[in-house]
Amino acid sequence: MKLLWNIFLMGLTWLTVNAHAGEPTPLRLVQTIPLPNVEGRIDHMAVDVKGQRLFIAALGNNSVEILDLNAGKHFKSIPGLHEPQGVSFIPEFNKLLVANAKSGACDILDGSSFERIKSVKFPDDADNIRYDPSGQRVYVGYGNGGLGIIDAKDGNHIGDIRLDAHPESFQLEKSGPRIFVNLPDSKKIAVVNRETRTVITTWATAGATANFPMALDENHHRLFVGFRKPAKLTVFDTESGKILANLDAVGDADDIFYDSSRQRIYIAGGDGFLSIFQQLDPDHYEPVTKIPTATGARTALFVPELNRLYVAVPHRGSQRAEVRVYEAQP
């Protein structure tokens, strides 16, 4: 009887594993592109959709790596940087901006020759970059608490927004003047008016800490924040600051993206997984799956125009540095 029971359990396990293996996945790995001679930590990425180029801030390598997405291969390395963290490509002006942690400089490069046009110096730790096309302004998080403002056309530093701690990920509204800013050192989220350049309110993080990544669903007035301690996805109402959902997520998260066409949330974590959640409605969410990646692969870039999620994998042991390309599935 015991033997028959064991056989039954083995058969049930086989059926379960194979049933899950046959289930459709929200993301399908379609390509890997090596990053030759890239060592150390890899930070954020940016894309030139028209030119089919991916820009990768290779912080530990002091370089920006460029991939040719059409050819599916490494195109060029820009060396001599100082711990690049944030990158942004501005198609209107064909400029590549690179924020450097060690020097505090935001380097403005020509988007074709990659020669330096100008360098805007901040106190230190220049980090995330966001571009506001409506105002043709670039926002750079830096130092112990500031968002620097750069005129995208001429590259001049035209102002600052003061914060009480170093800003990590931040998101700009398209239909309004607000900027939502993660401030992990002061355990809050700041809401900034970029027209008056002031903090208009702050939201507590309800005991969770290390809020690094952030994404915005502007249509539904929802803000998605990733915490590392504990590893959570928290959903905020952007009108009230109220927390609407708390879900377990991948650890060591550094990037979150909202796929508006599928109402999905993708989170990349250094623990070696992608966490994927489904938005059932603006107030309700459920985990879909965790996709294994690689240890340290905590930065990513979702490009809706290309229907692709790019995940940066650093060189660790036998694992080579590369970018893994995932196609979003229906």
C-alpha positions, 0 to 999 in steps of 0.5 A, a space after each residue: 500500500 505504501 509503495 502504491 501511495 509513493 507511486 501516486 505521489 510521484 505521478 502527481 508531482 510529475 503532472 504538477 511540474 509539467 503542467 506549470 512548465 506548459 503554462 504561458 509565462 508573462 515574459 519570455 527570454 528571447 536573447 542574451 547579449 554579452 557585455 565583454 570586459 565589463 566588471 563590477 556592479 551594473 546600474 541603470 539603463 536608457 534606450 534610443 528607440 529610433 536608433 535601436 541603442 541601449 545604454 548601460 551604466 556600468 558603475 563598477 567598470 567606470 563606463 557606459 556600454 552601448 548595445 546595438 539592438 538591431 544587430 543584437 550585439 555590443 556596439 561601443 564602450 564609453 570609458 573614463 567615467 566616475 561610477 556612472 549610475 543614471 543615464 538618459 537619452 534625449 532624442 530631441 537633442 541627440 544627447 546622452 546624459 550620464 550621472 556619476 556617483 564619484 565625481 558628482 558630475 552629470 556629463 552631457 555627451 553628443 549622442 553620435 560621437 559621444 564626445 563630452 559637450 558639457 559637464 554639470 557639477 553637483 556636490 556629490 553622488 549624482 544618481 537617477 536621471 529623469 527627462 521632462 519633454 514638456 518643459 525640456 528639462 532634466 532632473 538629476 538626483 544627487 548628494 544628501 538631498 537634492 534634485 538638480 534641474 538642467 535645461 536640456 537644450 543648452 545644458 545649463 544648470 538652472 536650479 535645484 529642489 531641496 530634499 532632506 535625504 538622498 533621492 533614489 528613484 523618482 517619477 514625474 507626472 505627465 499631466 501635472 507638476 508633481 514629482 514623487 521621490 523615494 527618500 530611503 534615508 529619511 524613511 519617506 516618500 516626498 511629493 514635489 511641485 516642480 513648478 514651485 520647486 518645493 516639497 508639498 507633502 511627504 508620506 510615511 513608509 509604514 515601518 518598511 525601509 530601503 525604498 529604492 525603486 518606484 513606478 507610476 500608473 498615472 491613469 489610475 493614480 497609483 504609485 508602486 514602491 519597492 522596499 528591501 526591508 522587508 522585501 515588499 511591493 507597496 501600492 500608494 494612492 497618489 491623491 491621498 498617500 494612502 497605502 492600498 496593497 502590500 505584497 511580498 516581492 523579490 529581495 534587493 530590488 532596484 527597478 520597477 516598471 508598470 506595463 500599462 497595456 497589460 496592467 502588470 508590474 515587473 520588479 528586478 531584484 539582486 536576489 536573482 529573480 523577476 517578480 511579476 504582479 497583475 493589477 486586477 483593478 486599481 485597488 487589488 493586485 496579485 502575484 503572478 510568478 517569479 522568474 529566475 535571473 542571476 544573482 546581482 541582476 537588480 537593474 532592468 529597463 522596460 521599453 513598451 515601444 519595443 515590447 521588451 524588458 532588458 535585465 542587466 546581469 553582472 559578472 560573478 564567478 562563472 556568470 558572464 556580464 550580459 543583458 538578458 532580453 525578455 519579450 512581454 507576452 499577452 
